[in-house]
Amino acid sequence: MAIEVESYAEEEDVDALTLKTRYLERILGKRVAKAYIVAVNISKEALERAKELGIEAIFGSIVG
């Protein structure tokens, strides 16, 4: 499991989480089962990108 925590999540943060997850998989030698981005606020673009990539978003409100 990989978790990224942000006060405000943007599309770039979601893409960065994808890269970090791949890095973790290489280091650990096994697949990361699920990735989460947790944010107080998230942009619409970031939420859409997370859905595209299969990343679960946990957030307080959608901004923009």
N, CA, C and O atoms as a Tripos MOL2 file, in Angstrom:
@<TRIPOS>MOLECULE
protein
  256   255    64     0     0
PROTEIN
NO_CHARGES

@<TRIPOS>ATOM
      1 N           0.8400   -1.1600    0.0000 N.3       1 MET1
      2 CA          0.0000    0.0000    0.0000 C.3       1 MET1
      3 C           0.8980    1.2400    0.0000 C.2       1 MET1
      4 O           1.8970    1.3030    0.7170 O.2       1 MET1
      5 N           0.5200    2.2190   -0.8180 N.am      2 ALA2
      6 CA          1.2400    3.4890   -0.8540 C.3       2 ALA2
      7 C           0.2410    4.6030   -0.5730 C.2       2 ALA2
      8 O          -0.8610    4.6150   -1.1220 O.2       2 ALA2
      9 N           0.6380    5.5400    0.2890 N.am      3 ILE3
     10 CA         -0.2410    6.6470    0.6690 C.3       3 ILE3
     11 C           0.5180    7.9600    0.5260 C.2       3 ILE3
     12 O           1.6370    8.1000    1.0190 O.2       3 ILE3
     13 N          -0.0970    8.9100   -0.1460 N.am      4 GLU4
     14 CA          0.4480   10.2670   -0.2860 C.3       4 GLU4
     15 C          -0.5170   11.1950    0.4390 C.2       4 GLU4
     16 O          -1.7260   11.1190    0.2180 O.2       4 GLU4
     17 N          -0.0040   12.0710    1.3000 N.am      5 VAL5
     18 CA         -0.8410   13.0100    2.0490 C.3       5 VAL5
     19 C          -0.4850   14.4210    1.6290 C.2       5 VAL5
     20 O           0.6820   14.8110    1.6480 O.2       5 VAL5
     21 N          -1.5030   15.1870    1.2470 N.am      6 GLU6
     22 CA         -1.3190   16.5650    0.7880 C.3       6 GLU6
     23 C          -2.4000   17.4450    1.4140 C.2       6 GLU6
     24 O          -3.4930   16.9690    1.7210 O.2       6 GLU6
     25 N          -2.0980   18.7070    1.5970 N.am      7 SER7
     26 CA         -3.1610   19.6240    2.0030 C.3       7 SER7
     27 C          -4.0040   19.9910    0.7770 C.2       7 SER7
     28 O          -5.2240   20.1280    0.8740 O.2       7 SER7
     29 N          -3.3450   20.1480   -0.3760 N.am      8 TYR8
     30 CA         -4.0290   20.4190   -1.6380 C.3       8 TYR8
     31 C          -3.3920   19.5540   -2.7130 C.2       8 TYR8
     32 O          -2.2150   19.7290   -3.0320 O.2       8 TYR8
     33 N          -4.1460   18.6350   -3.2690 N.am      9 ALA9
     34 CA         -3.6140   17.7100   -4.2690 C.3       9 ALA9
     35 C          -3.9230   18.2070   -5.6730 C.2       9 ALA9
     36 O          -5.0680   18.5200   -6.0010 O.2       9 ALA9
     37 N          -2.8880   18.2740   -6.4890 N.am     10 GLU10
     38 CA         -3.0250   18.6590   -7.8850 C.3      10 GLU10
     39 C          -2.6920   17.4560   -8.7610 C.2      10 GLU10
     40 O          -2.2230   16.4300   -8.2680 O.2      10 GLU10
     41 N          -2.9330   17.5870  -10.0510 N.am     11 GLU11
     42 CA         -2.6980   16.4900  -10.9890 C.3      11 GLU11
     43 C          -1.2540   16.0010  -10.9290 C.2      11 GLU11
     44 O          -0.9950   14.8030  -11.0510 O.2      11 GLU11
     45 N          -0.3170   16.9250  -10.7420 N.am     12 GLU12
     46 CA          1.0970   16.5630  -10.6670 C.3      12 GLU12
     47 C           1.3830   15.6660   -9.4560 C.2      12 GLU12
     48 O           2.2510   14.7950   -9.5160 O.2      12 GLU12
     49 N           0.6580   15.8830   -8.3700 N.am     13 ASP13
     50 CA          0.8410   15.0630   -7.1690 C.3      13 ASP13
     51 C           0.3960   13.6200   -7.4250 C.2      13 ASP13
     52 O           1.0180   12.6740   -6.9430 O.2      13 ASP13
     53 N          -0.6710   13.4700   -8.1800 N.am     14 VAL14
     54 CA         -1.1620   12.1340   -8.5240 C.3      14 VAL14
     55 C          -0.1440   11.4120   -9.4040 C.2      14 VAL14
     56 O           0.1480   10.2350   -9.1890 O.2      14 VAL14
     57 N           0.3980   12.1280  -10.4010 N.am     15 ASP15
     58 CA          1.4110   11.5330  -11.2700 C.3      15 ASP15
     59 C           2.6660   11.1740  -10.4750 C.2      15 ASP15
     60 O           3.2870   10.1400  -10.7230 O.2      15 ASP15
     61 N           3.0360   12.0220   -9.5240 N.am     16 ALA16
     62 CA          4.2100   11.7410   -8.6900 C.3      16 ALA16
     63 C           3.9780   10.4970   -7.8370 C.2      16 ALA16
     64 O           4.9020    9.7120   -7.6220 O.2      16 ALA16
     65 N           2.7570   10.3130   -7.3520 N.am     17 LEU17
     66 CA          2.4470    9.1230   -6.5660 C.3      17 LEU17
     67 C           2.6010    7.8620   -7.4110 C.2      17 LEU17
     68 O           3.0600    6.8310   -6.9180 O.2      17 LEU17
     69 N           2.2210    7.9450   -8.6700 N.am     18 THR18
     70 CA          2.3970    6.8030   -9.5720 C.3      18 THR18
     71 C           3.8750    6.4420   -9.6980 C.2      18 THR18
     72 O           4.2380    5.2670   -9.6410 O.2      18 THR18
     73 N           4.7160    7.4430   -9.8670 N.am     19 LEU19
     74 CA          6.1580    7.1930   -9.9680 C.3      19 LEU19
     75 C           6.7190    6.6230   -8.6700 C.2      19 LEU19
     76 O           7.5400    5.7060   -8.6940 O.2      19 LEU19
     77 N           6.2800    7.1600   -7.5480 N.am     20 LYS20
     78 CA          6.7500    6.6760   -6.2490 C.3      20 LYS20
     79 C           6.3190    5.2200   -6.0230 C.2      20 LYS20
     80 O           7.0610    4.4190   -5.4550 O.2      20 LYS20
     81 N           5.1130    4.9000   -6.4770 N.am     21 THR21
     82 CA          4.6160    3.5350   -6.3370 C.3      21 THR21
     83 C           5.4650    2.5670   -7.1490 C.2      21 THR21
     84 O           5.8090    1.4870   -6.6680 O.2      21 THR21
     85 N           5.8040    2.9450   -8.3750 N.am     22 ARG22
     86 CA          6.6700    2.0990   -9.2120 C.3      22 ARG22
     87 C           8.0400    1.9060   -8.5550 C.2      22 ARG22
     88 O           8.6030    0.8120   -8.5830 O.2      22 ARG22
     89 N           8.5630    2.9710   -7.9710 N.am     23 TYR23
     90 CA          9.8540    2.9030   -7.2880 C.3      23 TYR23
     91 C           9.7730    1.9360   -6.0960 C.2      23 TYR23
     92 O          10.6620    1.1100   -5.8960 O.2      23 TYR23
     93 N           8.7040    2.0510   -5.3160 N.am     24 LEU24
     94 CA          8.5140    1.1420   -4.1830 C.3      24 LEU24
     95 C           8.4600   -0.3130   -4.6430 C.2      24 LEU24
     96 O           9.0260   -1.1970   -4.0000 O.2      24 LEU24
     97 N           7.7790   -0.5540   -5.7520 N.am     25 GLU25
     98 CA          7.6830   -1.9110   -6.2760 C.3      25 GLU25
     99 C           9.0560   -2.4670   -6.6360 C.2      25 GLU25
    100 O           9.3480   -3.6340   -6.3780 O.2      25 GLU25
    101 N           9.8940   -1.6230   -7.2340 N.am     26 ARG26
    102 CA         11.2630   -2.0660   -7.5770 C.3      26 ARG26
    103 C          12.0640   -2.3560   -6.3240 C.2      26 ARG26
    104 O          12.7660   -3.3640   -6.2550 O.2      26 ARG26
    105 N          11.9660   -1.4810   -5.3300 N.am     27 ILE27
    106 CA         12.7300   -1.6340   -4.0900 C.3      27 ILE27
    107 C          12.2780   -2.8790   -3.3150 C.2      27 ILE27
    108 O          13.0970   -3.6770   -2.8580 O.2      27 ILE27
    109 N          10.9560   -3.0230   -3.1810 N.am     28 LEU28
    110 CA         10.4120   -4.1260   -2.3780 C.3      28 LEU28
    111 C          10.3750   -5.4510   -3.1220 C.2      28 LEU28
    112 O          10.3190   -6.5180   -2.5100 O.2      28 LEU28
    113 N          10.4070   -5.3760   -4.4480 N.am     29 GLY29
    114 CA         10.3650   -6.5890   -5.2460 C.3      29 GLY29
    115 C           8.9940   -7.2330   -5.3180 C.2      29 GLY29
    116 O           8.8710   -8.4080   -5.6630 O.2      29 GLY29
    117 N           7.9680   -6.4690   -4.9940 N.am     30 LYS30
    118 CA          6.6020   -6.9800   -5.1160 C.3      30 LYS30
    119 C           5.6560   -5.8370   -5.4580 C.2      30 LYS30
    120 O           5.9760   -4.6600   -5.2900 O.2      30 LYS30
    121 N           4.4860   -6.2260   -5.9410 N.am     31 ARG31
    122 CA          3.5060   -5.2570   -6.4110 C.3      31 ARG31
    123 C           2.8700   -4.5040   -5.2450 C.2      31 ARG31
    124 O           2.5540   -5.0990   -4.2140 O.2      31 ARG31
    125 N           2.6830   -3.2000   -5.4080 N.am     32 VAL32
    126 CA          1.9260   -2.4010   -4.4430 C.3      32 VAL32
    127 C           0.4490   -2.6190   -4.7610 C.2      32 VAL32
    128 O          -0.0110   -2.2960   -5.8560 O.2      32 VAL32
    129 N          -0.2870   -3.1670   -3.8020 N.am     33 ALA33
    130 CA         -1.6720   -3.5670   -4.0410 C.3      33 ALA33
    131 C          -2.5990   -2.3800   -4.2940 C.2      33 ALA33
    132 O          -3.4710   -2.4570   -5.1580 O.2      33 ALA33
    133 N          -2.4260   -1.2960   -3.5630 N.am     34 LYS34
    134 CA         -3.3320   -0.1600   -3.6820 C.3      34 LYS34
    135 C          -2.6010    1.1280   -3.3450 C.2      34 LYS34
    136 O          -1.7340    1.1570   -2.4710 O.2      34 LYS34
    137 N          -2.9630    2.1950   -4.0530 N.am     35 ALA35
    138 CA         -2.3900    3.5130   -3.7780 C.3      35 ALA35
    139 C          -3.5140    4.4810   -3.4150 C.2      35 ALA35
    140 O          -4.5950    4.4510   -4.0030 O.2      35 ALA35
    141 N          -3.2380    5.3290   -2.4440 N.am     36 TYR36
    142 CA         -4.2060    6.3010   -1.9650 C.3      36 TYR36
    143 C          -3.5800    7.6850   -1.9710 C.2      36 TYR36
    144 O          -2.3990    7.8450   -1.6630 O.2      36 TYR36
    145 N          -4.3800    8.6840   -2.3250 N.am     37 ILE37
    146 CA         -3.9650   10.0670   -2.1300 C.3      37 ILE37
    147 C          -4.9790   10.6850   -1.1780 C.2      37 ILE37
    148 O          -6.1820   10.6680   -1.4380 O.2      37 ILE37
    149 N          -4.4850   11.2270   -0.0820 N.am     38 VAL38
    150 CA         -5.3310   11.8030    0.9580 C.3      38 VAL38
    151 C          -5.0720   13.2990    0.9720 C.2      38 VAL38
    152 O          -3.9280   13.7380    1.0930 O.2      38 VAL38
    153 N          -6.1500   14.0860    0.8470 N.am     39 ALA39
    154 CA         -5.9760   15.5310    0.7770 C.3      39 ALA39
    155 C          -7.1650   16.2480    1.4110 C.2      39 ALA39
    156 O          -8.2950   15.7610    1.3770 O.2      39 ALA39
    157 N          -6.8900   17.4010    1.9840 N.am     40 VAL40
    158 CA         -7.9650   18.2460    2.4900 C.3      40 VAL40
    159 C          -8.7610   18.7530    1.2920 C.2      40 VAL40
    160 O          -9.9900   18.6960    1.2910 O.2      40 VAL40
    161 N          -8.0630   19.2480    0.2740 N.am     41 ASN41
    162 CA         -8.6730   19.7380   -0.9630 C.3      41 ASN41
    163 C          -7.9890   19.0680   -2.1460 C.2      41 ASN41
    164 O          -6.7870   18.8040   -2.1150 O.2      41 ASN41
    165 N          -8.7700   18.7960   -3.1910 N.am     42 ILE42
    166 CA         -8.2260   18.1840   -4.4020 C.3      42 ILE42
    167 C          -8.7980   18.9030   -5.6120 C.2      42 ILE42
    168 O          -9.9670   19.2910   -5.6140 O.2      42 ILE42
    169 N          -7.9840   19.0810   -6.6340 N.am     43 SER43
    170 CA         -8.4810   19.7160   -7.8610 C.3      43 SER43
    171 C          -9.2990   18.7050   -8.6580 C.2      43 SER43
    172 O          -9.1040   17.4980   -8.5180 O.2      43 SER43
    173 N         -10.2120   19.1920   -9.4920 N.am     44 LYS44
    174 CA        -11.0190   18.3060  -10.3320 C.3      44 LYS44
    175 C         -10.1280   17.4610  -11.2280 C.2      44 LYS44
    176 O         -10.3720   16.2710  -11.4220 O.2      44 LYS44
    177 N          -9.0860   18.0940  -11.7760 N.am     45 GLU45
    178 CA         -8.1650   17.3980  -12.6640 C.3      45 GLU45
    179 C          -7.4440   16.2650  -11.9340 C.2      45 GLU45
    180 O          -7.2620   15.1790  -12.4850 O.2      45 GLU45
    181 N          -7.0370   16.5250  -10.6980 N.am     46 ALA46
    182 CA         -6.3400   15.4980   -9.9140 C.3      46 ALA46
    183 C          -7.2690   14.3320   -9.6020 C.2      46 ALA46
    184 O          -6.8510   13.1750   -9.6410 O.2      46 ALA46
    185 N          -8.5130   14.6290   -9.2990 N.am     47 LEU47
    186 CA         -9.4760   13.5700   -9.0070 C.3      47 LEU47
    187 C          -9.7220   12.7060  -10.2410 C.2      47 LEU47
    188 O          -9.7780   11.4810  -10.1400 O.2      47 LEU47
    189 N          -9.8660   13.3340  -11.3910 N.am     48 GLU48
    190 CA        -10.0560   12.5990  -12.6460 C.3      48 GLU48
    191 C          -8.8380   11.7410  -12.9660 C.2      48 GLU48
    192 O          -8.9750   10.5880  -13.3750 O.2      48 GLU48
    193 N          -7.6410   12.3080  -12.7780 N.am     49 ARG49
    194 CA         -6.3970   11.5870  -13.0580 C.3      49 ARG49
    195 C          -6.2570   10.3790  -12.1250 C.2      49 ARG49
    196 O          -5.8440    9.3010  -12.5530 O.2      49 ARG49
    197 N          -6.6010   10.5680  -10.8600 N.am     50 ALA50
    198 CA         -6.5340    9.4700   -9.9000 C.3      50 ALA50
    199 C          -7.4550    8.3260  -10.3310 C.2      50 ALA50
    200 O          -7.0730    7.1580  -10.2530 O.2      50 ALA50
    201 N          -8.6550    8.6570  -10.7790 N.am     51 LYS51
    202 CA         -9.5870    7.6250  -11.2420 C.3      51 LYS51
    203 C          -9.0190    6.8850  -12.4480 C.2      51 LYS51
    204 O          -9.1370    5.6630  -12.5410 O.2      51 LYS51
    205 N          -8.3990    7.6290  -13.3780 N.am     52 GLU52
    206 CA         -7.7880    7.0200  -14.5660 C.3      52 GLU52
    207 C          -6.7070    6.0150  -14.1830 C.2      52 GLU52
    208 O          -6.5810    4.9610  -14.8060 O.2      52 GLU52
    209 N          -5.9280    6.3490  -13.1540 N.am     53 LEU53
    210 CA         -4.7880    5.5340  -12.7610 C.3      53 LEU53
    211 C          -5.1180    4.4790  -11.7090 C.2      53 LEU53
    212 O          -4.2480    3.7020  -11.3160 O.2      53 LEU53
    213 N          -6.3630    4.4460  -11.2550 N.am     54 GLY54
    214 CA         -6.7530    3.4630  -10.2500 C.3      54 GLY54
    215 C          -6.2900    3.8110   -8.8490 C.2      54 GLY54
    216 O          -6.1560    2.9330   -7.9960 O.2      54 GLY54
    217 N          -6.0470    5.0860   -8.6120 N.am     55 ILE55
    218 CA         -5.6320    5.5600   -7.2940 C.3      55 ILE55
    219 C          -6.8770    6.0430   -6.5610 C.2      55 ILE55
    220 O          -7.6610    6.8220   -7.1030 O.2      55 ILE55
    221 N          -7.0540    5.5800   -5.3350 N.am     56 GLU56
    222 CA         -8.2150    6.0020   -4.5580 C.3      56 GLU56
    223 C          -7.9220    7.3470   -3.9060 C.2      56 GLU56
    224 O          -6.8940    7.5180   -3.2520 O.2      56 GLU56
    225 N          -8.8310    8.2970   -4.0880 N.am     57 ALA57
    226 CA         -8.6770    9.6270   -3.5120 C.3      57 ALA57
    227 C          -9.6020    9.7740   -2.3110 C.2      57 ALA57
    228 O         -10.7980    9.4950   -2.3900 O.2      57 ALA57
    229 N          -9.0330   10.2110   -1.2120 N.am     58 ILE58
    230 CA         -9.7840   10.4940    0.0010 C.3      58 ILE58
    231 C          -9.5870   11.9890    0.2710 C.2      58 ILE58
    232 O          -8.4600   12.4410    0.4770 O.2      58 ILE58
    233 N         -10.6750   12.7480    0.2700 N.am     59 PHE59
    234 CA        -10.5390   14.2000    0.3050 C.3      59 PHE59
    235 C         -11.7050   14.8580    1.0360 C.2      59 PHE59
    236 O         -12.7500   14.2490    1.2610 O.2      59 PHE59
    237 N         -11.4920   16.1240    1.3990 N.am     60 GLY60
    238 CA        -12.5380   16.9050    2.0620 C.3      60 GLY60
    239 C         -13.4250   17.6070    1.0600 C.2      60 GLY60
    240 O         -14.6500   17.5560    1.1630 O.2      60 GLY60
    241 N         -12.8000   18.2770    0.0680 N.am     61 SER61
    242 CA        -13.5900   18.9880   -0.9340 C.3      61 SER61
    243 C         -12.8410   19.0690   -2.2550 C.2      61 SER61
    244 O         -11.6150   18.9720   -2.3110 O.2      61 SER61
    245 N         -13.6280   19.2510   -3.3230 N.am     62 ILE62
    246 CA        -13.0850   19.4000   -4.6770 C.3      62 ILE62
    247 C         -13.0020   20.8900   -4.9680 C.2      62 ILE62
    248 O         -13.9670   21.6280   -4.7720 O.2      62 ILE62
    249 N         -11.8360   21.3240   -5.4400 N.am     63 VAL63
    250 CA        -11.6020   22.7370   -5.7300 C.3      63 VAL63
    251 C         -11.3790   22.9130   -7.2320 C.2      63 VAL63
    252 O         -10.6630   22.1330   -7.8590 O.2      63 VAL63
    253 N         -11.9960   23.9390   -7.7920 N.am     64 GLY64
    254 CA        -11.7510   24.2810   -9.1870 C.3      64 GLY64
    255 C         -12.5530   23.5970  -10.1890 C.2      64 GLY64
    256 O         -12.3910   23.8450  -11.3840 O.2      64 GLY64
@<TRIPOS>BOND
     1     1     2 1
     2     2     3 1
     3     3     4 2
     4     3     5 am
     5     5     6 1
     6     6     7 1
     7     7     8 2
     8     7     9 am
     9     9    10 1
    10    10    11 1
    11    11    12 2
    12    11    13 am
    13    13    14 1
    14    14    15 1
    15    15    16 2
    16    15    17 am
    17    17    18 1
    18    18    19 1
    19    19    20 2
    20    19    21 am
    21    21    22 1
    22    22    23 1
    23    23    24 2
    24    23    25 am
    25    25    26 1
    26    26    27 1
    27    27    28 2
    28    27    29 am
    29    29    30 1
    30    30    31 1
    31    31    32 2
    32    31    33 am
    33    33    34 1
    34    34    35 1
    35    35    36 2
    36    35    37 am
    37    37    38 1
    38    38    39 1
    39    39    40 2
    40    39    41 am
    41    41    42 1
    42    42    43 1
    43    43    44 2
    44    43    45 am
    45    45    46 1
    46    46    47 1
    47    47    48 2
    48    47    49 am
    49    49    50 1
    50    50    51 1
    51    51    52 2
    52    51    53 am
    53    53    54 1
    54    54    55 1
    55    55    56 2
    56    55    57 am
    57    57    58 1
    58    58    59 1
    59    59    60 2
    60    59    61 am
    61    61    62 1
    62    62    63 1
    63    63    64 2
    64    63    65 am
    65    65    66 1
    66    66    67 1
    67    67    68 2
    68    67    69 am
    69    69    70 1
    70    70    71 1
    71    71    72 2
    72    71    73 am
    73    73    74 1
    74    74    75 1
    75    75    76 2
    76    75    77 am
    77    77    78 1
    78    78    79 1
    79    79    80 2
    80    79    81 am
    81    81    82 1
    82    82    83 1
    83    83    84 2
    84    83    85 am
    85    85    86 1
    86    86    87 1
    87    87    88 2
    88    87    89 am
    89    89    90 1
    90    90    91 1
    91    91    92 2
    92    91    93 am
    93    93    94 1
    94    94    95 1
    95    95    96 2
    96    95    97 am
    97    97    98 1
    98    98    99 1
    99    99   100 2
   100    99   101 am
   101   101   102 1
   102   102   103 1
   103   103   104 2
   104   103   105 am
   105   105   106 1
   106   106   107 1
   107   107   108 2
   108   107   109 am
   109   109   110 1
   110   110   111 1
   111   111   112 2
   112   111   113 am
   113   113   114 1
   114   114   115 1
   115   115   116 2
   116   115   117 am
   117   117   118 1
   118   118   119 1
   119   119   120 2
   120   119   121 am
   121   121   122 1
   122   122   123 1
   123   123   124 2
   124   123   125 am
   125   125   126 1
   126   126   127 1
   127   127   128 2
   128   127   129 am
   129   129   130 1
   130   130   131 1
   131   131   132 2
   132   131   133 am
   133   133   134 1
   134   134   135 1
   135   135   136 2
   136   135   137 am
   137   137   138 1
   138   138   139 1
   139   139   140 2
   140   139   141 am
   141   141   142 1
   142   142   143 1
   143   143   144 2
   144   143   145 am
   145   145   146 1
   146   146   147 1
   147   147   148 2
   148   147   149 am
   149   149   150 1
   150   150   151 1
   151   151   152 2
   152   151   153 am
   153   153   154 1
   154   154   155 1
   155   155   156 2
   156   155   157 am
   157   157   158 1
   158   158   159 1
   159   159   160 2
   160   159   161 am
   161   161   162 1
   162   162   163 1
   163   163   164 2
   164   163   165 am
   165   165   166 1
   166   166   167 1
   167   167   168 2
   168   167   169 am
   169   169   170 1
   170   170   171 1
   171   171   172 2
   172   171   173 am
   173   173   174 1
   174   174   175 1
   175   175   176 2
   176   175   177 am
   177   177   178 1
   178   178   179 1
   179   179   180 2
   180   179   181 am
   181   181   182 1
   182   182   183 1
   183   183   184 2
   184   183   185 am
   185   185   186 1
   186   186   187 1
   187   187   188 2
   188   187   189 am
   189   189   190 1
   190   190   191 1
   191   191   192 2
   192   191   193 am
   193   193   194 1
   194   194   195 1
   195   195   196 2
   196   195   197 am
   197   197   198 1
   198   198   199 1
   199   199   200 2
   200   199   201 am
   201   201   202 1
   202   202   203 1
   203   203   204 2
   204   203   205 am
   205   205   206 1
   206   206   207 1
   207   207   208 2
   208   207   209 am
   209   209   210 1
   210   210   211 1
   211   211   212 2
   212   211   213 am
   213   213   214 1
   214   214   215 1
   215   215   216 2
   216   215   217 am
   217   217   218 1
   218   218   219 1
   219   219   220 2
   220   219   221 am
   221   221   222 1
   222   222   223 1
   223   223   224 2
   224   223   225 am
   225   225   226 1
   226   226   227 1
   227   227   228 2
   228   227   229 am
   229   229   230 1
   230   230   231 1
   231   231   232 2
   232   231   233 am
   233   233   234 1
   234   234   235 1
   235   235   236 2
   236   235   237 am
   237   237   238 1
   238   238   239 1
   239   239   240 2
   240   239   241 am
   241   241   242 1
   242   242   243 1
   243   243   244 2
   244   243   245 am
   245   245   246 1
   246   246   247 1
   247   247   248 2
   248   247   249 am
   249   249   250 1
   250   250   251 1
   251   251   252 2
   252   251   253 am
   253   253   254 1
   254   254   255 1
   255   255   256 2
@<TRIPOS>SUBSTRUCTURE
     1 MET1         2 RESIDUE 1 A MET
     2 ALA2         6 RESIDUE 1 A ALA
     3 ILE3        10 RESIDUE 1 A ILE
     4 GLU4        14 RESIDUE 1 A GLU
     5 VAL5        18 RESIDUE 1 A VAL
     6 GLU6        22 RESIDUE 1 A GLU
     7 SER7        26 RESIDUE 1 A SER
     8 TYR8        30 RESIDUE 1 A TYR
     9 ALA9        34 RESIDUE 1 A ALA
    10 GLU10       38 RESIDUE 1 A GLU
    11 GLU11       42 RESIDUE 1 A GLU
    12 GLU12       46 RESIDUE 1 A GLU
    13 ASP13       50 RESIDUE 1 A ASP
    14 VAL14       54 RESIDUE 1 A VAL
    15 ASP15       58 RESIDUE 1 A ASP
    16 ALA16       62 RESIDUE 1 A ALA
    17 LEU17       66 RESIDUE 1 A LEU
    18 THR18       70 RESIDUE 1 A THR
    19 LEU19       74 RESIDUE 1 A LEU
    20 LYS20       78 RESIDUE 1 A LYS
    21 THR21       82 RESIDUE 1 A THR
    22 ARG22       86 RESIDUE 1 A ARG
    23 TYR23       90 RESIDUE 1 A TYR
    24 LEU24       94 RESIDUE 1 A LEU
    25 GLU25       98 RESIDUE 1 A GLU
    26 ARG26      102 RESIDUE 1 A ARG
    27 ILE27      106 RESIDUE 1 A ILE
    28 LEU28      110 RESIDUE 1 A LEU
    29 GLY29      114 RESIDUE 1 A GLY
    30 LYS30      118 RESIDUE 1 A LYS
    31 ARG31      122 RESIDUE 1 A ARG
    32 VAL32      126 RESIDUE 1 A VAL
    33 ALA33      130 RESIDUE 1 A ALA
    34 LYS34      134 RESIDUE 1 A LYS
    35 ALA35      138 RESIDUE 1 A ALA
    36 TYR36      142 RESIDUE 1 A TYR
    37 ILE37      146 RESIDUE 1 A ILE
    38 VAL38      150 RESIDUE 1 A VAL
    39 ALA39      154 RESIDUE 1 A ALA
    40 VAL40      158 RESIDUE 1 A VAL
    41 ASN41      162 RESIDUE 1 A ASN
    42 ILE42      166 RESIDUE 1 A ILE
    43 SER43      170 RESIDUE 1 A SER
    44 LYS44      174 RESIDUE 1 A LYS
    45 GLU45      178 RESIDUE 1 A GLU
    46 ALA46      182 RESIDUE 1 A ALA
    47 LEU47      186 RESIDUE 1 A LEU
    48 GLU48      190 RESIDUE 1 A GLU
    49 ARG49      194 RESIDUE 1 A ARG
    50 ALA50      198 RESIDUE 1 A ALA
    51 LYS51      202 RESIDUE 1 A LYS
    52 GLU52      206 RESIDUE 1 A GLU
    53 LEU53      210 RESIDUE 1 A LEU
    54 GLY54      214 RESIDUE 1 A GLY
    55 ILE55      218 RESIDUE 1 A ILE
    56 GLU56      222 RESIDUE 1 A GLU
    57 ALA57      226 RESIDUE 1 A ALA
    58 ILE58      230 RESIDUE 1 A ILE
    59 PHE59      234 RESIDUE 1 A PHE
    60 GLY60      238 RESIDUE 1 A GLY
    61 SER61      242 RESIDUE 1 A SER
    62 ILE62      246 RESIDUE 1 A ILE
    63 VAL63      250 RESIDUE 1 A VAL
    64 GLY64      254 RESIDUE 1 A GLY
